[in-house]
Amino acid sequence: MDHPVYPSATPALARKRRELAPAAYDAFKAFSAQVFAAGALDARTKQLIAVAVAHVTQCPYCIRGHTEAALKQGASEQQIMEAIWVAAEMRAGGAYAHAQLALDTLQQASAGSQG
């Protein structure tokens, strides 16, 4: 089977997405432009954050698009990779932190079986 899980982003698919919901499409594009505009954070920093988040959400389109945007905003390859490592630590950190729930459950189960 030669059918990719994630089809290539094409102008035709982008056009179809807009045609099917033009108001939502336009609102999203305006929102995105506002979010990524320089403000309290510069545009490069915002794109580095987006690269990191894209890795956590595991969106291949976002990973590619925001990596390209980060480069265009002046991010170095090292900065991009460091942002990815921060995302990896945060994702792993979630499992580490949530272990508290399992440990608490184990403790409660143990106390319940002793009582």
Backbone bond lengths (Angstrom), bond angles and torsions (degrees), N, CA, C in turn:
res aa  C-N    CA-C-N  psi(-1)  N-CA   C-N-CA  omega(-1)  CA-C   N-CA-C  phi
1 M - - - 1.446 - - 1.525 108.65 -
2 D 1.297 116.00 125.09 1.458 121.35 -177.58 1.525 110.12 -113.42
3 H 1.331 115.40 55.49 1.462 120.60 179.54 1.527 108.09 -125.82
4 P 1.341 116.79 112.26 1.466 118.78 -176.75 1.526 112.38 -67.29
5 V 1.305 115.85 149.03 1.462 120.90 175.95 1.524 109.60 -64.16
6 Y 1.321 116.12 -41.40 1.452 121.79 179.19 1.520 108.75 -111.53
7 P 1.336 117.59 105.14 1.464 118.55 179.60 1.525 110.83 -66.64
8 S 1.310 115.40 154.91 1.461 119.89 177.16 1.517 109.42 -63.52
9 A 1.327 115.23 141.79 1.458 120.15 174.78 1.521 107.12 -72.28
10 T 1.316 116.34 120.50 1.461 120.75 -178.61 1.524 109.54 -121.64
11 P 1.313 117.09 158.20 1.467 119.54 175.03 1.534 111.83 -57.95
12 A 1.322 117.13 -35.68 1.469 120.02 -179.96 1.527 111.32 -64.44
13 L 1.333 117.28 -43.16 1.469 119.76 178.46 1.522 111.01 -67.61
14 A 1.313 117.49 -38.58 1.465 121.03 177.95 1.531 109.94 -63.73
15 R 1.302 116.49 -41.97 1.463 121.31 178.60 1.532 110.43 -62.46
16 K 1.331 116.49 -43.54 1.460 121.42 -179.87 1.530 110.59 -63.62
17 R 1.317 117.46 -42.09 1.464 121.49 178.14 1.528 110.11 -58.46
18 R 1.333 116.50 -43.30 1.468 119.87 179.59 1.522 111.26 -69.22
19 E 1.326 117.53 -41.50 1.465 121.20 -179.11 1.525 111.94 -62.09
20 L 1.315 117.56 -36.35 1.462 121.15 -176.24 1.530 113.17 -75.12
21 A 1.317 118.22 -25.15 1.468 121.74 -179.89 1.525 109.26 -153.46
22 P 1.328 117.17 69.67 1.469 119.61 -173.04 1.530 114.66 -62.29
23 A 1.302 118.36 -39.09 1.465 119.44 -178.69 1.524 110.94 -66.59
24 A 1.327 116.96 -44.11 1.467 120.50 178.64 1.523 110.21 -65.44
25 Y 1.324 116.51 -40.68 1.468 120.95 178.81 1.528 110.39 -59.90
26 D 1.336 116.10 -49.77 1.460 119.90 -178.83 1.527 111.73 -63.36
27 A 1.331 116.38 -39.41 1.467 120.28 178.75 1.523 110.75 -64.80
28 F 1.327 116.01 -41.76 1.459 119.34 179.58 1.523 110.85 -64.91
29 K 1.322 117.49 -43.38 1.467 121.01 179.73 1.534 110.32 -62.06
30 A 1.326 117.38 -41.51 1.466 120.77 179.13 1.534 110.33 -66.42
31 F 1.324 116.36 -42.38 1.461 121.21 177.94 1.525 109.99 -60.75
32 S 1.329 116.92 -46.97 1.459 121.95 -179.52 1.528 110.84 -60.54
33 A 1.322 116.29 -44.71 1.468 119.97 -179.98 1.528 110.46 -61.34
34 Q 1.320 117.27 -41.23 1.454 121.08 179.63 1.524 111.07 -66.90
35 V 1.321 117.08 -44.84 1.469 121.63 -178.33 1.521 111.15 -61.26
36 F 1.326 117.58 -41.47 1.454 120.74 -175.71 1.528 114.29 -89.68
37 A 1.327 117.30 0.29 1.463 120.31 175.42 1.532 108.98 -71.60
38 A 1.312 115.78 148.95 1.462 119.87 177.88 1.521 109.55 -61.04
39 G 1.302 114.88 138.97 1.469 121.78 178.43 1.507 107.51 -153.42
40 A 1.323 117.26 -127.74 1.465 120.54 175.48 1.525 109.87 -62.80
41 L 1.339 116.32 -30.09 1.472 122.15 172.37 1.518 108.26 -108.01
42 D 1.319 116.61 140.82 1.459 119.33 177.07 1.532 109.77 -74.01
43 A 1.321 116.15 161.65 1.468 122.04 -175.71 1.534 111.94 -60.52
44 R 1.323 118.24 -35.55 1.467 120.89 179.23 1.524 110.87 -64.28
45 T 1.319 116.64 -45.74 1.465 120.81 179.11 1.521 110.41 -61.59
46 K 1.319 117.08 -41.66 1.460 120.47 178.82 1.527 110.98 -62.14
47 Q 1.315 116.80 -39.23 1.466 119.21 179.07 1.531 110.83 -70.35
48 L 1.311 118.11 -35.10 1.470 120.00 175.94 1.530 110.68 -65.02
49 I 1.328 116.55 -39.20 1.466 119.75 174.93 1.527 109.36 -61.80
50 A 1.311 116.65 -43.40 1.466 120.81 -179.46 1.524 111.50 -63.02
51 V 1.329 117.27 -39.18 1.473 120.17 176.72 1.522 109.43 -60.34
52 A 1.316 116.91 -45.65 1.462 120.80 -179.70 1.527 110.94 -62.45
53 V 1.323 116.77 -48.66 1.470 120.64 -179.14 1.521 110.66 -63.57
54 A 1.313 117.62 -38.63 1.470 120.71 178.89 1.521 111.13 -59.68
55 H 1.309 116.94 -35.09 1.465 119.92 177.28 1.520 111.67 -70.90
56 V 1.327 116.89 -35.75 1.463 120.00 177.84 1.525 110.48 -70.00
57 T 1.336 117.07 -42.07 1.465 120.09 178.97 1.521 111.80 -79.09
58 Q 1.322 116.60 -11.86 1.462 124.09 176.71 1.528 112.89 59.77
59 C 1.327 115.43 42.02 1.461 121.49 177.46 1.526 109.17 -95.16
60 P 1.335 117.88 108.44 1.463 119.07 -177.35 1.526 113.65 -62.72
61 Y 1.326 116.99 -34.14 1.463 119.43 178.09 1.532 110.52 -66.56
62 C 1.327 115.96 -41.90 1.472 120.91 179.61 1.524 110.93 -67.17
63 I 1.326 116.50 -39.69 1.465 119.88 178.72 1.518 109.71 -59.06
64 R 1.317 116.26 -50.27 1.476 119.55 -179.99 1.523 111.75 -63.89
65 G 1.324 116.19 -51.06 1.466 120.45 -175.04 1.515 113.12 -62.51
66 H 1.330 116.65 -43.88 1.466 118.46 -177.67 1.524 112.37 -79.02
67 T 1.318 117.86 -26.09 1.467 119.45 172.59 1.524 109.20 -65.54
68 E 1.325 116.48 -45.21 1.471 120.16 176.86 1.533 110.85 -61.77
69 A 1.339 116.62 -43.11 1.463 120.40 -179.74 1.527 111.03 -65.43
70 A 1.334 117.18 -39.10 1.464 120.50 178.47 1.527 110.32 -62.09
71 L 1.327 116.26 -42.96 1.474 119.93 177.12 1.525 110.53 -60.80
72 K 1.333 116.98 -44.18 1.469 121.09 179.81 1.522 111.65 -63.78
73 Q 1.328 116.70 -28.82 1.472 120.72 179.10 1.527 111.87 -86.31
74 G 1.336 116.72 3.67 1.458 120.07 174.28 1.516 115.84 99.07
75 A 1.322 118.11 6.96 1.462 120.13 177.97 1.527 109.56 -69.74
76 S 1.306 115.42 144.53 1.463 119.92 177.18 1.527 109.74 -88.26
77 E 1.304 116.09 164.63 1.465 120.46 175.64 1.528 110.23 -59.73
78 Q 1.322 116.43 -37.90 1.456 121.00 179.71 1.532 111.13 -65.53
79 Q 1.329 117.38 -41.06 1.467 120.46 178.17 1.529 111.09 -64.67
80 I 1.316 116.30 -40.80 1.467 120.24 178.54 1.522 110.34 -62.99
81 M 1.325 117.00 -45.71 1.465 119.68 -179.92 1.521 111.01 -65.78
82 E 1.317 117.56 -37.04 1.463 120.31 178.58 1.532 110.38 -65.24
83 A 1.325 117.11 -39.32 1.469 120.52 176.29 1.528 110.58 -61.92
84 I 1.320 116.64 -39.07 1.465 120.87 178.17 1.527 110.17 -65.07
85 W 1.326 117.82 -39.72 1.463 120.92 177.89 1.526 111.39 -65.62
86 V 1.334 117.07 -36.46 1.463 119.83 175.64 1.527 109.28 -62.34
87 A 1.324 116.64 -43.51 1.472 120.45 177.80 1.521 111.13 -61.13
88 A 1.324 116.83 -41.72 1.470 120.67 179.98 1.522 110.76 -62.99
89 E 1.327 116.53 -41.76 1.464 119.97 179.67 1.521 110.49 -65.67
90 M 1.321 116.77 -41.71 1.466 120.24 -179.34 1.525 111.00 -66.16
91 R 1.314 116.76 -38.69 1.476 119.92 178.53 1.532 109.58 -65.85
92 A 1.320 117.11 -45.70 1.459 120.59 177.82 1.525 110.36 -67.22
93 G 1.309 116.48 -36.36 1.458 121.14 179.35 1.519 112.31 -61.27
94 G 1.318 117.40 -31.12 1.455 120.85 177.35 1.522 111.32 -62.83
95 A 1.324 116.25 -43.69 1.468 119.95 177.93 1.529 109.90 -65.42
96 Y 1.305 116.15 -41.70 1.466 120.89 179.04 1.535 110.44 -60.89
97 A 1.331 116.40 -48.85 1.463 120.71 -178.41 1.526 111.51 -65.79
98 H 1.316 117.32 -40.78 1.464 120.42 -178.30 1.526 112.82 -73.53
99 A 1.311 117.07 -9.09 1.469 119.55 173.30 1.519 110.21 -58.40
100 Q 1.336 116.71 -24.05 1.465 120.93 176.96 1.526 110.76 -55.71
101 L 1.332 116.78 -37.25 1.465 120.34 179.65 1.521 111.00 -64.31
102 A 1.325 116.54 -45.27 1.462 120.42 178.86 1.525 110.63 -65.25
103 L 1.325 116.91 -43.64 1.460 120.14 179.94 1.528 111.38 -63.33
104 D 1.332 116.55 -40.47 1.459 120.47 177.74 1.530 110.55 -64.67
105 T 1.320 117.39 -41.24 1.464 121.80 178.14 1.520 110.50 -63.16
106 L 1.336 116.30 -43.64 1.465 120.20 177.86 1.530 110.52 -60.95
107 Q 1.321 115.72 -42.85 1.462 120.06 -179.72 1.533 110.83 -64.06
108 Q 1.324 116.87 -42.41 1.457 120.75 179.04 1.530 111.13 -66.06
109 A 1.323 116.37 -41.69 1.471 120.57 178.52 1.511 110.94 -62.94
110 S 1.323 116.13 -41.07 1.453 121.09 179.34 1.525 111.10 -65.56
111 A 1.323 116.58 -42.49 1.467 121.12 179.17 1.520 110.26 -66.33
112 G 1.341 116.68 -37.39 1.460 120.59 179.47 1.514 113.05 -67.97
113 S 1.330 116.63 -33.77 1.472 119.95 -179.32 1.526 111.34 -79.03
114 Q 1.327 116.08 -16.58 1.477 119.54 179.93 1.539 111.33 -92.61
115 G 1.334 116.35 -12.80 1.455 118.68 -173.01 1.463 112.93 -97.40
